Structure formats: C-alpha cells, structure tokens
Amino acid sequence: MKFLFDLFPVILFFGVFKWGEGNPDAAQALVQQYLSALVSGSGATLAQAPIMLATAVAILATFAQVGWLLLRRRKVDNMLWVSLAIITVFGGATIYFHNETFIKWKPTMLYWCFGAALLVAQALMGKNLIRLMMEKQVALPDPVWQRLNLSWAAFFMVMGAINLIVAYSFSTAAWVNFKLFGFTALMLAFIVAQSLFLSKYVKDTK
C-alpha cells in the first residue's frame, strides 16, 4: 500500500498526460482556464498543454499526500518533503515557462538528493540512513550495513543519470512511459536483488 501511495502522483501524471495527448484541444482549454495566471507569455500550445496539465496535477497530488498524512497525524517522511519541494520548484518552472525540460529534471534531482543524503550522512555524520530505516526489521553485520547504504546511494545516482539519458534521447511521450514503467521495473529489480543478497545474512542471524 505504501508503494502505491508513493506512486500516486506518478500514476496521475501518467494518466493525465496520456489523456491530454489524446485530447490536446481539451488539455489546452483546461490549461488556459486554470493555469493561465501562472503561465508567462502567450500561454501553452497544443503540444505543451498535456505535459503542463499533467505537471499541475502531480504537484496537487503531492500536496494531497502530505495533507492526508498531516490530517491523520501520521509522520511525513523526509523523502516526501524533499519530493514536494522539488516538484513544486521544477514543476512550477515547467508551468510558468511552459517548458518540459524542468519537469524532466525533477526525477534526477530527487534521486541525486537521496543518493547524496546517504553518502553525506555516512561520511560526515557517521550515520547509516538505510540502517536507521531497516534495523528494526533485520539484523546485519556492520560491514553489510555499510555496503547496503553505498549500494542504495549508487543506485539512486545511476537512476538519476538514466533519467537524463531517456529525457534527452527520446520523445516526451517515451519519457513519460519510462517514468512510470521503467523506473518502477528498475526499482523492483533492485529490491529483489537486495532481498536475495540479504537472505543469506538473515538466515545466518537466525
């Protein structure tokens, strides 16, 4: 359920973009009706409207996530706060400048922030953030925790680089598809690989 909750803005972004791609006139009308005050210049073209509308919905969905957690008096993860800040800045720039480049950089900035946080916390503060999140569920030797932290940091850095490669090598529509399906598949594959790697140590601990 948490995985689906985290994917909520991405799924909405994908769905709205696909709808706008198939109905550009309607998407442009919605942008002009609801986002015209936030757009510089002469407004969005038919080609720009789908990504701008999808970006606006993704920003609102992320705010809704935070609001839902606060209303239920549940802790908002630091990752979600960072995601909210990044999508507000880069998504807002996409809408204002009606330029899709900014929102395409959003996943890269998010992944690189996560990766940098893992590395900086371990190098400068001696804190293993992966261990802090997972040590209640599994007991591992100290060297394994360090390797796990470094592997997640490297994974986030690589994901950020892959996003830029796809964003600048393929069409916006292809990037939107990859943003949902490609990143989800890569994340699941990495988690499965990590689970297989950790299974040996879990058995040894038992």
Solvent accessible surface area in square Angstrom, and as a share of the most:
residue,aa,sasa,rsa
1,M,189,0.84
2,K,125,0.53
3,F,84,0.35
4,L,103,0.51
5,F,59,0.24
6,D,73,0.38
7,L,29,0.14
8,F,85,0.35
9,P,13,0.08
10,V,28,0.16
11,I,77,0.39
12,L,60,0.30
13,F,2,0.01
14,F,41,0.17
15,G,36,0.35
16,V,30,0.17
17,F,10,0.04
18,K,66,0.28
19,W,106,0.37
20,G,0,0.00
21,E,80,0.36
22,G,59,0.57
23,N,62,0.32
24,P,48,0.30
25,D,99,0.51
26,A,42,0.32
27,A,0,0.00
28,Q,39,0.17
29,A,54,0.42
30,L,58,0.29
31,V,2,0.01
32,Q,98,0.44
33,Q,123,0.55
34,Y,148,0.56
35,L,16,0.08
36,S,65,0.42
37,A,101,0.78
38,L,101,0.50
39,V,17,0.10
40,S,31,0.20
41,G,79,0.76
42,S,121,0.78
43,G,20,0.19
44,A,6,0.05
45,T,70,0.41
46,L,81,0.40
47,A,91,0.71
48,Q,53,0.24
49,A,0,0.00
50,P,8,0.05
51,I,4,0.02
52,M,0,0.00
53,L,19,0.09
54,A,0,0.00
55,T,0,0.00
56,A,12,0.09
57,V,38,0.22
58,A,3,0.03
59,I,21,0.11
60,L,123,0.61
61,A,5,0.04
62,T,2,0.01
63,F,101,0.42
64,A,55,0.43
65,Q,6,0.03
66,V,8,0.04
67,G,28,0.27
68,W,128,0.45
69,L,17,0.09
70,L,98,0.49
71,L,150,0.75
72,R,126,0.46
73,R,226,0.82
74,R,132,0.48
75,K,157,0.67
76,V,11,0.06
77,D,55,0.28
78,N,110,0.56
79,M,91,0.41
80,L,24,0.12
81,W,110,0.39
82,V,53,0.30
83,S,19,0.12
84,L,18,0.09
85,A,56,0.43
86,I,17,0.09
87,I,8,0.04
88,T,54,0.32
89,V,98,0.56
90,F,46,0.19
91,G,0,0.00
92,G,29,0.28
93,A,19,0.15
94,T,0,0.00
95,I,9,0.05
96,Y,108,0.41
97,F,106,0.44
98,H,41,0.18
99,N,64,0.33
100,E,61,0.27
101,T,51,0.29
102,F,66,0.27
103,I,3,0.02
104,K,18,0.08
105,W,73,0.26
106,K,18,0.08
107,P,6,0.04
108,T,0,0.00
109,M,60,0.27
110,L,21,0.11
111,Y,27,0.10
112,W,82,0.29
113,C,53,0.32
114,F,26,0.11
115,G,0,0.00
116,A,40,0.31
117,A,47,0.37
118,L,8,0.04
119,L,70,0.35
120,V,70,0.40
121,A,3,0.03
122,Q,39,0.17
123,A,82,0.63
124,L,141,0.70
125,M,120,0.54
126,G,66,0.64
127,K,106,0.45
128,N,23,0.12
129,L,53,0.26
130,I,8,0.04
131,R,80,0.29
132,L,100,0.50
133,M,112,0.50
134,M,58,0.26
135,E,79,0.35
136,K,185,0.78
137,Q,142,0.63
138,V,22,0.13
139,A,60,0.46
140,L,16,0.08
141,P,62,0.39
142,D,91,0.47
143,P,82,0.52
144,V,3,0.02
145,W,4,0.01
146,Q,93,0.41
147,R,122,0.44
148,L,2,0.01
149,N,0,0.00
150,L,79,0.39
151,S,37,0.24
152,W,37,0.13
153,A,1,0.00
154,A,55,0.43
155,F,24,0.10
156,F,16,0.07
157,M,62,0.28
158,V,83,0.48
159,M,2,0.01
160,G,0,0.00
161,A,42,0.32
162,I,48,0.25
163,N,0,0.00
164,L,30,0.15
165,I,108,0.55
166,V,15,0.09
167,A,7,0.05
168,Y,141,0.54
169,S,74,0.48
170,F,122,0.51
171,S,69,0.45
172,T,22,0.13
173,A,27,0.21
174,A,37,0.29
175,W,0,0.00
176,V,1,0.01
177,N,56,0.29
178,F,52,0.21
179,K,21,0.09
180,L,19,0.09
181,F,119,0.50
182,G,13,0.13
183,F,12,0.05
184,T,26,0.15
185,A,59,0.46
186,L,64,0.32
187,M,36,0.16
188,L,86,0.43
189,A,61,0.48
190,F,37,0.15
191,I,69,0.35
192,V,88,0.50
193,A,56,0.43
194,Q,20,0.09
195,S,61,0.40
196,L,128,0.64
197,F,78,0.32
198,L,17,0.08
199,S,46,0.30
200,K,117,0.50
201,Y,30,0.11
202,V,48,0.27
203,K,149,0.63
204,D,107,0.55
205,T,80,0.46
206,K,195,0.83
